[in-house]
C-alpha cells in the first residue's frame, strides 16, 4: 500500500495546481488549521470557483481535499503564526523544486512576499520563509548534520538528486560507475524515482533490472534515458502546453487495484499509465487532485471515525474488557486465515496437472529469453486455444509469480517452485497462524483471570481504606527515578549531593550524564553490569536537562552528554581549581541534542510500597498511577506542589492516605528548581487497582 507521494506525483499535482481547472493561482488564503501534528489545512477562496481546502501532510501528501478532519478546539502555535503572515494573502506561484519532493508556494500580502515550503520526503516538514529565504517558523524544528531548519536560519535545500526529466546518457554512466548496487536500485535512488517507477523505466528500456550497475553499457544507459523521457513525457507536455484554462490533457489519474484478503482494494495512485500495472484493474479520475484525495484524504477521515468509535467503546468498557474484545477479534482473524490457506493448498493439489502444464509453458518461454511482456502478449493470444492460459488473471514480473483462478479461488503461484512446494507455502502459513492462534488463546485466558482478580480486588477495596506502606532507600535523599526498563537513575540535588554520589555510589560499570550548561545534577544510571537500552538512555538524558538550571531559565529543550564512569574525575589539570560539586570529564562524549524538558509526578501504589514518584513521563507512566505532567511555567515549587497535593486529595478522596505518601513537601522533592506549570489538571491512569502483581524492582 502506497504511503506517500513520489516525485512524479508531486510534479503532476503541482502542474494541476498551477494551471487548468484545479489551479489555485490568485486564490485568496483564509484560515489555517492543524488537525494533526504533521498536517495543516489551508482554506482557500478560488477566483470564479468558490471555496476549497488545500491539505498538506508533511512527508506524505499535498492536494485539494473535500475530506476534512475536525480542527482542534485550541489552535496550535504554528497555524496561528501562519495566519499572522499569510492569511488574506494571495497565491502567486506554486512550483516543484527540481523534480524533488519539495513544493514552494509563493504568497503576496500587502506587497510583502513570503514562501510556504512543503517537504514531502523522509519525516517531512512545512516552513514559511521570508523574501530573503530566512525561516520565519518551521512546523518541526530540526538540526541535522548539514541542515538547520530553525527560526532565523537561512533555508537550505537538501542535497540535490539527478533530475530524470533532464537526464543524459553521461549522467547515467557516471551514476552507474559510482554505484555498487544493481541498475534498478541505482536509478531509484540517484534519480529520485522510487522503486515502482525505477522498475517501470527498466521494463520500458528492456533492461535486466538486476544487472550490476558497473556492468551497464552506454547502450543500456541510452535505452534507460529514452525510457525515462518517455515515461515522464505527460509531465513535460503538461509543463509546456498548460496555460490558464488549458487543463492537463496528458495525465491519466488513476487508482490501481488488486485483491487483498479476498477483496478488491486500491493499493496505488498514479498520474499516468504504467506498463508495470497493465494487468491490474484501474479506476480513472478527472484530476490527479481528486485521485489523491480519494486515496489519502478519504482514508485519513476514516481513521478519525475509527478512533472516535474506539473512544466511545473505551468510555463504556474497562481496560480488560477492551483487551478481551481485541483478542477475540484477533482469534477470529487467525481462524479465517487458517481456513483460507488450508483451502488454497488443497486447491493447488486438486489442480496439479493443470498447474504443471502452465509452469512448463512459462518456464520454457523464460528459458528461450522471452520477456514477461512478450509472455503476457502470447498468453493473451493463447487464451482462445489453451484452456490453462485462461486461468491466469495476473502476472507479477518483479517476483516471478502468477495469479491463477482455480475453482473460483484466486491462487498466487511461484513458477520457480514445484507444485508441492507452492502448496507447502500455504501450509506454512497455516502453521504460522496456528501458532498465533495458540498465543491469543493463552492471552484470552490470562485476560479473563486478570478480570477475575480485578473484580475481587475491587470488592475488597470497597470495604477498606487505602493503607500507606513506605520503605527506606539509600537514594531517597537524592533525585531519582526508575526507568521504564527497570534501571535506577540517580542525580544530585546540589553540590554536596553531587559530591556524595561521586564518592560513595558511582561504580565503574555505571553510566554518567551531564549537561553542557553548569548547574546540573551529576546523573548516573546504575547498570548492574547489564546492557542499557536506548529508551533508558533517552529518559536519563531528559532527567539530566530537566533538573538542571535550564528549567529555571525557562528553556524547553537542552543538550547533554553521556560518558562512562571511568571518564569522570576530581583531578584537575595543573594550575586549575575545581569547586565543590564540579568534575572533570576526559575522553569522548556521546551527545544528546535538543532533549525536551519535562517531568511527571505520579503515585506508585503497589503491594508493600506506596509513594510519590517523579521523573520522565514515560518512566513514571510505567510504574505509577495518577500521572501529572509538568512543564516550565509560572508557579514556584511550593505553589505547584500544593496544587498537585490538592488534585490527589480530590482524586483519591482520602486526605490521610495522600498526606502520608504525597504531602506537598514530598512532592516538592520531585519538582525541578524554578517555576513550573501543569500540562493538565486531570491525572492519567486512574483506573488501575492495587495489586500484588505490580512489583517492578529497579536494577541496582
BASELUM-962387 format. One line per 3 residues: number of its first residue (from 1); their letters; for each residue x, y, z of C-alpha. Coordinates in steps of 0.2 Angstrom, whole numbers. Example, Ala and Ser with C-alpha at 12.3 -4.5 7.8 and 13.67 -1.06 7.14 Angstrom:
1	AS	62,-22,39 ~ 68,-5,36
***
This chain:
1	XXX	0,0,0 ~ 7,17,-5 ~ 12,28,10
4	XXX	17,44,2 ~ 19,54,-15 ~ 33,51,-27
7	XXX	42,65,-36 ~ 32,61,-52 ~ 16,63,-41
10	XXX	22,80,-34 ~ 26,86,-52 ~ 8,81,-58
13	XXX	-1,89,-43 ~ 9,105,-45 ~ 5,105,-63
16	XXX	-13,104,-59 ~ -12,117,-46 ~ -3,129,-57
19	XXX	-15,129,-72 ~ -31,122,-78 ~ -47,118,-68
22	XXX	-38,114,-52 ~ -27,130,-52 ~ -25,139,-36
25	XXX	-15,153,-43 ~ -23,170,-37 ~ -33,161,-24
28	XXX	-35,171,-8 ~ -29,162,9 ~ -42,160,23
31	XXX	-39,152,40 ~ -26,139,43 ~ -29,124,54
34	XXX	-18,110,61 ~ -29,94,63 ~ -14,83,67
37	XXX	4,86,72 ~ 10,84,54 ~ -5,90,44
40	XXX	-11,108,40 ~ -26,113,31 ~ -27,130,22
43	XXX	-44,137,17 ~ -44,145,0 ~ -56,156,-10
46	XXX	-53,152,-28 ~ -57,166,-40 ~ -73,161,-50
49	XXX	-74,144,-42 ~ -78,147,-23 ~ -71,139,-8
52	XXX	-59,124,-7 ~ -46,117,5 ~ -28,113,2
55	XXX	-22,99,13 ~ -3,97,17 ~ 4,82,27
58	XXX	22,84,30 ~ 32,69,22 ~ 16,62,14
61	XXX	4,72,3 ~ -2,89,-4 ~ -18,91,-13
64	XXX	-35,99,-13 ~ -47,90,-2 ~ -66,88,2
67	XXX	-62,76,16 ~ -59,87,31 ~ -53,81,48
70	XXX	-60,90,63 ~ -50,105,69 ~ -43,105,87
73	XXX	-53,116,99 ~ -37,126,104 ~ -27,131,89
76	XXX	-8,127,90 ~ 6,140,88 ~ 11,135,70
79	XXX	-6,138,61 ~ -9,154,72 ~ 8,161,66
82	XXX	4,156,48 ~ -12,166,49 ~ -2,181,55
85	XXX	9,180,40 ~ -1,174,25 ~ -20,175,30
88	XXX	-28,187,17 ~ -14,185,5 ~ -14,178,-12
91	XXX	-5,163,-20 ~ 6,170,-34 ~ 15,154,-38
94	XXX	17,136,-35 ~ 32,125,-41 ~ 41,109,-38
97	XXX	60,111,-34 ~ 70,102,-47 ~ 59,86,-48
100	XXX	62,83,-29 ~ 48,81,-17 ~ 48,99,-12
103	XXX	34,111,-16 ~ 36,130,-15 ~ 20,141,-14
106	XXX	23,159,-16 ~ 12,171,-7 ~ 10,190,-8
109	XXX	1,200,6 ~ 2,219,6 ~ 16,220,-6
112	XXX	26,208,5 ~ 32,191,-2 ~ 34,175,8
115	XXX	35,157,3 ~ 27,142,11 ~ 39,127,8
118	XXX	32,109,9 ~ 45,95,11 ~ 37,78,7
121	XXX	52,67,9 ~ 58,57,25 ~ 50,64,40
124	XXX	44,79,30 ~ 42,97,36 ~ 32,113,32
127	XXX	41,130,34 ~ 37,148,30 ~ 52,159,24
130	XXX	53,177,20 ~ 58,186,4 ~ 77,183,9
133	XXX	74,165,11 ~ 76,166,30 ~ 65,154,40
136	XXX	51,163,50 ~ 45,147,58 ~ 46,128,54
139	XXX	32,116,59 ~ 46,104,65 ~ 62,112,71
142	XXX	76,101,66 ~ 95,101,67 ~ 104,89,55
145	XXX	122,87,51 ~ 121,98,36 ~ 105,107,38
148	XXX	97,118,52 ~ 78,121,50 ~ 75,133,64
151	XXX	68,151,65 ~ 80,164,59 ~ 91,152,49
154	XXX	93,154,30 ~ 83,139,22 ~ 95,127,14
157	XXX	89,114,1 ~ 94,96,4 ~ 107,88,-7
160	XXX	101,88,-25 ~ 97,72,-34 ~ 98,70,-53
163	XXX	83,75,-62 ~ 76,61,-73 ~ 67,74,-84
166	XXX	84,81,-89 ~ 94,65,-88 ~ 108,62,-101
169	XXX	117,46,-105 ~ 133,53,-97 ~ 123,56,-81
172	XXX	118,38,-80 ~ 135,32,-84 ~ 143,42,-70
175	XXX	129,36,-58 ~ 132,18,-63 ~ 151,20,-61
178	XXX	150,26,-43 ~ 137,13,-38 ~ 139,-4,-30
181	XXX	121,-9,-32 ~ 111,-16,-47 ~ 103,-4,-60
184	XXX	86,-3,-53 ~ 92,2,-36 ~ 104,15,-43
187	XXX	91,24,-54 ~ 78,23,-40 ~ 90,32,-28
190	XXX	101,43,-39 ~ 86,50,-50 ~ 73,52,-36
193	XXX	62,39,-44 ~ 57,26,-30 ~ 55,8,-33
196	XXX	40,7,-44 ~ 45,20,-56 ~ 63,13,-57
199	XXX	56,-4,-62 ~ 45,4,-75 ~ 60,13,-83
202	XXX	69,-4,-83 ~ 54,-13,-91 ~ 52,0,-104
205	XXX	70,0,-109 ~ 70,-19,-109 ~ 85,-19,-97
208	XXX	88,-33,-84 ~ 85,-23,-68 ~ 96,-34,-58
211	XXX	111,-31,-69 ~ 126,-24,-58 ~ 127,-5,-62
214	XXX	146,-7,-65 ~ 142,-19,-80 ~ 130,-6,-88
217	XXX	135,-1,-106 ~ 132,15,-115 ~ 118,7,-125
220	XXX	110,2,-108 ~ 111,20,-102 ~ 104,27,-119
223	XXX	89,15,-118 ~ 86,19,-100 ~ 87,38,-104
226	XXX	75,37,-118 ~ 63,26,-106 ~ 64,40,-93
229	XXX	59,53,-105 ~ 45,43,-112 ~ 38,39,-95
232	XXX	38,57,-90 ~ 33,64,-106 ~ 15,68,-99
235	XXX	23,79,-86 ~ 34,88,-99 ~ 19,91,-110
238	XXX	9,97,-96 ~ 23,110,-92 ~ 24,117,-109
241	XXX	6,116,-115 ~ -4,121,-100 ~ -9,139,-98
244	XXX	-24,147,-90 ~ -39,136,-93 ~ -29,124,-104
247	XXX	-31,109,-92 ~ -18,95,-92 ~ -24,83,-105
250	XXX	-9,71,-105 ~ -12,65,-87 ~ -22,49,-84
253	XXX	-25,50,-65 ~ -30,33,-58 ~ -31,21,-44
256	XXX	-23,3,-46 ~ -32,-11,-38 ~ -29,-29,-33
259	XXX	-36,-42,-22 ~ -31,-40,-4 ~ -38,-53,9
262	XXX	-51,-58,-4 ~ -57,-41,-8 ~ -53,-29,-22
265	XXX	-44,-14,-15 ~ -34,1,-21 ~ -15,0,-17
268	XXX	-8,13,-28 ~ -12,30,-35 ~ -4,37,-51
271	XXX	-4,52,-63 ~ -2,41,-79 ~ -2,23,-85
274	XXX	12,11,-81 ~ 16,-5,-91 ~ 20,-12,-74
277	XXX	2,-12,-69 ~ -6,-16,-86 ~ -14,-32,-79
280	XXX	-22,-24,-64 ~ -39,-16,-63 ~ -40,3,-63
283	XXX	-51,17,-59 ~ -49,33,-68 ~ -52,51,-61
286	XXX	-55,68,-69 ~ -40,75,-60 ~ -25,69,-50
289	XXX	-30,80,-35 ~ -46,70,-35 ~ -37,54,-36
292	XXX	-25,58,-22 ~ -40,64,-11 ~ -49,48,-13
295	XXX	-33,38,-9 ~ -26,48,5 ~ -39,60,11
298	XXX	-54,48,12 ~ -43,35,22 ~ -37,49,34
301	XXX	-55,54,38 ~ -60,35,40 ~ -46,34,53
304	XXX	-53,48,63 ~ -70,39,63 ~ -62,23,68
307	XXX	-53,32,83 ~ -70,40,88 ~ -79,23,88
310	XXX	-64,16,98 ~ -65,30,111 ~ -84,28,113
313	XXX	-81,10,117 ~ -67,14,129 ~ -79,25,139
316	XXX	-91,11,142 ~ -79,-3,144 ~ -64,-6,156
319	XXX	-46,-9,151 ~ -48,-28,152 ~ -65,-29,143
322	XXX	-57,-19,128 ~ -42,-30,128 ~ -53,-46,128
325	XXX	-63,-39,113 ~ -47,-35,103 ~ -40,-53,107
328	XXX	-56,-61,102 ~ -56,-51,85 ~ -38,-57,83
331	XXX	-44,-75,86 ~ -57,-74,73 ~ -45,-67,60
334	XXX	-32,-81,63 ~ -46,-94,61 ~ -51,-86,45
337	XXX	-33,-86,38 ~ -31,-105,44 ~ -46,-110,34
340	XXX	-42,-99,19 ~ -24,-106,17 ~ -29,-124,20
343	XXX	-42,-122,6 ~ -29,-114,-6 ~ -16,-128,-3
346	XXX	-29,-141,-6 ~ -35,-132,-22 ~ -17,-132,-28
349	XXX	-16,-152,-26 ~ -33,-153,-34 ~ -27,-144,-50
352	XXX	-9,-152,-50 ~ -9,-157,-69 ~ -16,-140,-75
355	XXX	-3,-130,-64 ~ 11,-141,-70 ~ 6,-138,-88
358	XXX	6,-119,-85 ~ 23,-120,-77 ~ 30,-130,-91
361	XXX	25,-117,-104 ~ 30,-101,-94 ~ 47,-108,-89
364	XXX	50,-114,-107 ~ 47,-96,-113 ~ 58,-89,-100
367	XXX	72,-101,-105 ~ 71,-95,-123 ~ 74,-77,-117
370	XXX	56,-71,-119 ~ 52,-55,-108 ~ 37,-55,-97
373	XXX	29,-43,-108 ~ 31,-54,-123 ~ 24,-69,-112
376	XXX	9,-59,-107 ~ 5,-55,-125 ~ 7,-73,-131
379	XXX	-4,-79,-116 ~ -17,-66,-121 ~ -17,-74,-139
382	XXX	-17,-92,-132 ~ -32,-90,-121 ~ -43,-94,-135
385	XXX	-34,-111,-139 ~ -26,-116,-122 ~ -38,-119,-108
388	XXX	-24,-117,-95 ~ -19,-100,-101 ~ -37,-94,-97
391	XXX	-34,-97,-79 ~ -21,-84,-77 ~ -28,-67,-71
394	XXX	-12,-58,-67 ~ 7,-59,-69 ~ 20,-50,-57
397	XXX	36,-50,-66 ~ 45,-42,-51 ~ 45,-58,-41
400	XXX	40,-71,-54 ~ 23,-75,-48 ~ 6,-78,-57
403	XXX	-11,-77,-50 ~ -22,-91,-56 ~ -41,-93,-55
406	XXX	-44,-111,-49 ~ -61,-117,-44 ~ -67,-99,-41
409	XXX	-52,-95,-30 ~ -38,-83,-33 ~ -21,-93,-30
412	XXX	-4,-85,-31 ~ 10,-97,-38 ~ 28,-95,-40
415	XXX	34,-103,-56 ~ 51,-106,-50 ~ 45,-119,-37
418	XXX	36,-136,-40 ~ 18,-138,-37 ~ 20,-147,-20
421	XXX	32,-133,-15 ~ 19,-120,-19 ~ 6,-129,-9
424	XXX	18,-130,5 ~ 19,-111,5 ~ 1,-111,10
427	XXX	3,-125,23 ~ 17,-115,31 ~ 5,-100,33
430	XXX	-7,-112,41 ~ 7,-117,54 ~ 11,-98,57
433	XXX	-7,-94,60 ~ -10,-109,71 ~ 5,-103,82
436	XXX	-3,-86,83 ~ -20,-94,87 ~ -12,-103,102
439	XXX	-4,-87,108 ~ -20,-77,108 ~ -30,-91,116
442	XXX	-17,-91,131 ~ -19,-72,131 ~ -38,-73,132
445	XXX	-36,-85,147 ~ -24,-73,155 ~ -36,-58,152
448	XXX	-50,-67,160 ~ -40,-72,175 ~ -35,-54,177
451	XXX	-53,-48,176 ~ -57,-60,190 ~ -43,-54,201
454	XXX	-48,-36,197 ~ -66,-39,202 ~ -60,-47,219
457	XXX	-48,-33,222 ~ -62,-20,219 ~ -74,-29,231
460	XXX	-60,-30,244 ~ -55,-11,241 ~ -73,-6,243
463	XXX	-73,-12,261 ~ -57,-5,267 ~ -47,12,266
466	XXX	-30,13,257 ~ -15,9,268 ~ 1,18,266
469	XXX	17,7,266 ~ 34,15,263 ~ 52,8,264
472	XXX	68,17,266 ~ 80,18,252 ~ 98,24,251
475	XXX	93,35,236 ~ 79,44,244 ~ 89,60,248
478	XXX	94,62,230 ~ 84,65,214 ~ 80,48,207
481	XXX	68,38,196 ~ 66,20,190 ~ 67,19,171
484	XXX	54,11,160 ~ 66,-3,158 ~ 69,-5,177
487	XXX	86,4,179 ~ 88,15,194 ~ 94,33,189
490	XXX	101,44,202 ~ 106,63,202 ~ 112,76,214
493	XXX	101,90,222 ~ 116,102,224 ~ 135,102,225
496	XXX	136,92,241 ~ 125,78,235 ~ 134,78,218
499	XXX	150,75,228 ~ 142,61,238 ~ 136,52,223
502	XXX	153,53,215 ~ 162,47,231 ~ 150,34,238
505	XXX	139,27,224 ~ 147,29,207 ~ 154,12,201
508	XXX	165,8,186 ~ 150,-1,177 ~ 139,14,178
511	XXX	135,27,165 ~ 135,46,168 ~ 125,60,161
514	XXX	128,79,162 ~ 123,95,153 ~ 133,107,144
517	XXX	126,121,154 ~ 133,122,173 ~ 121,120,187
520	XXX	115,102,183 ~ 114,86,193 ~ 128,73,191
523	XXX	116,59,184 ~ 121,41,185 ~ 112,25,178
526	XXX	115,10,190 ~ 118,-3,176 ~ 121,-18,187
529	XXX	133,-24,173 ~ 118,-25,161 ~ 116,-18,144
532	XXX	106,-2,145 ~ 93,1,131 ~ 91,17,121
535	XXX	74,20,130 ~ 83,22,147 ~ 97,32,140
538	XXX	84,45,132 ~ 75,45,149 ~ 91,49,159
541	XXX	95,62,146 ~ 78,71,149 ~ 81,69,168
544	XXX	98,77,167 ~ 92,93,157 ~ 75,94,166
547	XXX	83,95,184 ~ 96,107,178 ~ 97,126,178
550	XXX	89,126,160 ~ 72,124,169 ~ 74,139,180
553	XXX	80,149,164 ~ 63,144,156 ~ 71,134,142
556	XXX	60,120,134 ~ 75,109,127 ~ 93,107,131
559	XXX	109,97,126 ~ 118,84,137 ~ 131,71,135
562	XXX	134,53,141 ~ 151,46,147 ~ 157,31,156
565	XXX	160,32,175 ~ 179,30,172 ~ 179,46,162
568	XXX	173,56,177 ~ 187,63,189 ~ 190,76,203
571	XXX	208,78,197 ~ 210,95,188 ~ 224,99,176
574	XXX	239,108,183 ~ 235,126,189 ~ 216,123,188
577	XXX	204,123,203 ~ 188,113,205 ~ 174,120,216
580	XXX	163,108,226 ~ 151,98,215 ~ 162,101,199
583	XXX	170,87,190 ~ 182,84,175 ~ 177,74,160
586	XXX	190,66,150 ~ 189,57,133 ~ 175,56,120
589	XXX	157,61,124 ~ 141,55,116 ~ 129,70,114
592	XXX	110,71,115 ~ 104,86,106 ~ 88,96,109
595	XXX	82,85,123 ~ 64,91,128 ~ 62,97,146
598	XXX	48,89,155 ~ 44,79,171 ~ 29,69,178
601	XXX	23,66,195 ~ 14,50,199 ~ 9,39,214
604	XXX	16,21,215 ~ 3,10,223 ~ 10,-7,224
607	XXX	9,-20,237 ~ 21,-15,251 ~ 27,1,243
610	XXX	16,17,241 ~ 25,33,237 ~ 25,48,226
613	XXX	37,46,211 ~ 44,59,198 ~ 55,59,183
616	XXX	52,57,164 ~ 34,54,159 ~ 37,38,150
619	XXX	46,31,166 ~ 33,37,178 ~ 19,30,167
622	XXX	27,13,168 ~ 27,12,187 ~ 14,24,193
625	XXX	-4,30,193 ~ -12,47,193 ~ 1,54,182
628	XXX	3,73,181 ~ 15,81,168 ~ 25,97,172
631	XXX	32,109,161 ~ 42,126,164 ~ 29,139,169
634	XXX	25,152,181 ~ 22,143,198 ~ 36,141,211
637	XXX	40,124,219 ~ 29,127,234 ~ 14,133,224
640	XXX	14,119,211 ~ 17,106,225 ~ 2,111,235
643	XXX	-8,112,218 ~ -3,93,215 ~ -7,88,233
646	XXX	-25,96,231 ~ -28,86,215 ~ -23,70,223
649	XXX	-34,73,238 ~ -49,76,226 ~ -45,61,216
652	XXX	-42,48,229 ~ -54,56,242 ~ -43,50,256
655	XXX	-33,65,263 ~ -25,55,277 ~ -18,42,264
658	XXX	-12,56,252 ~ -3,66,266 ~ 6,50,271
661	XXX	13,46,254 ~ 12,63,244 ~ 12,78,256
664	XXX	17,95,247 ~ 35,93,255 ~ 37,75,247
667	XXX	30,81,230 ~ 42,97,230 ~ 57,84,231
670	XXX	52,78,214 ~ 49,96,206 ~ 63,104,196
673	XXX	70,120,204 ~ 62,136,196 ~ 44,139,190
676	XXX	33,126,183 ~ 15,123,177 ~ 4,108,174
679	XXX	0,101,157 ~ -17,95,163 ~ -27,97,179
682	XXX	-33,79,177 ~ -22,65,181 ~ -20,50,169
685	XXX	-21,31,174 ~ -35,32,187 ~ -42,15,184
688	XXX	-28,4,189 ~ -31,-6,205 ~ -19,-10,219
691	XXX	-12,-27,215 ~ 2,-38,222 ~ 7,-42,204
694	XXX	13,-24,201 ~ 31,-26,208 ~ 44,-19,197
697	XXX	61,-18,205 ~ 75,-6,199 ~ 91,-14,193
700	X	105,-10,206
***
